[in-house]
Amino acid sequence: MRWVVAALVAVTPLAAAQLKPETLAAFDRYIRQTEQGLDEQKGKLWADESPARAAKIRQGEVVVEPFHTKPLTNVKSGLVHDWVGGIFLPGVSLEHTLALVRDYDRN
């Protein structure tokens, strides 16, 4: 049965979402406002804003929370999902981590 479902999914055409110009404009505004807020926080890590959150991450938990009070923000003809997370990877360099997460074709 799994093969039948897999075959059906493989042959079903996938329609790319076409965002309306007003949705893109609203998203761009959201990004600019968010980046402005992040610029004001330079040098501060999200994980360190809460001792409990930092402890969880240091103990190996993957911590994910809404970036703002609400995880969803309504914009013209759409929704913005904005989450933030943290994970501690002992013994892994930042260079190696960035190379892995930026290799979109392999992931």
N, C-alpha and C positions, 0 to 999 in steps of 0.2 A: 504494500500500500504506500509506503514511503516513496518508492520509486515513481509511482503514478503521480503523487503530489509534486515531487521534484520535477518531473517531466512537464507537468502543467504550468508550474511556475516558470520554468525555463523558456517555454514557448509563448507565454503571455507577454505582449508588448508592454513596456513600461513607459508611461507618459511623464515627461519631465514637467515639473511645476513651473508655470510662467507667472512670476510675481508682477503685480500691477505696479506702475511707476510710483503711485502714492505710497504703496507698501515699502518699496525700496527706499524712498525718500524718508519715510518714518523710521525705518531701520537704521539708515545712515545717521539721522539725528540721535537716535538711541545710542549708537556706537560712539558718536562724538561726545555726548554727555557722560557716558560711562568712562571713556578714556580721560576726560577732564578730571573726573573724580579719582581715577587711578593715579593721574599725575600728581594730584595733591597728596596722595598716600605714599609717594616714592620712598623706598627704603624700608617699608613695612611689609612683612609677610602676612598674608591672610591667616595662615596657620597660627601665628603668634598673637593674633588679636584675642584669642581665648586660650587660657592655660589648659582647659579640659580638651579642647580641640588639638592643641599642640601635643599633649600627652598621648592622645589616641593615635595620632599620626606617627609619633616616635615609637609607639608600641607595635607598629606594623599594620594598623587599620587603614583602609581606604576611606577617607571622609569626603562626602559630597553633600553640599547644602545649596539652597538658593542663594544667588549672589546678592539679591536685594531681599526685602521683607517677603515679597511674593515671587515665586519662581516664574510666573507668567506675566507679561506686560502686553496689554492690548495696543495694537497699532492699526492704522487704517488698513482694513482688509486682511488682517493677519494677527499673529501672536509672536512675541519674542520669548523664547525659553532661555533663561540666563542662570546658569549654575556654575559653581566653582568647586574645586576639589583639591585634595592633597594626598600624597603618598610618599613614604620614605623608602628609598631604594638603597640599602647599605651596599657599599662597594661599587656602585655604578657612577661613572662620571657624568657630569652635565653634558659634555660633548657627545658621549654615546647615547644618552637619553634623547637629546635633541635630534640626532641623526635618525634614530628609530622612529620618533613620532612625526618627523617631516618626510619620511619615506612612504607617501600615501599609496603608491602603486603596489607596494609589498604588503601593506596592512589590510 
